[in-house]
Amino acid sequence: MLSRTTPQELVRKQSQSQFKGNVLTMNPLVKISEFIALYKI
């Protein structure tokens, strides 16, 4: 796995994270960690 993420992968991750967020509303830590990951880029 590459540490660098291409814009296409970012869009894919965002759409996946939105879908996960809808499914895993019981786990807010997932959303928080994903937001942190986005800001650290």
Residue, then its C-alpha position, 0 to 999 in steps of 0.5 A: m500500500l502506498s502512503r501517498t494518496t492520489p486525488q482519485e483515491l481521496v474521492r473514492k475514500q470520501s465516498q466510502s467513508q460517507f457510506k461507512g458513516n451512514v452504516l457505522t453511525m454507532n462508531p463516531l471514532v471512525k469518522i473522527s479518525e478519517f477527518i484527522a487523516l484528511y487534515k493531516i494530508 
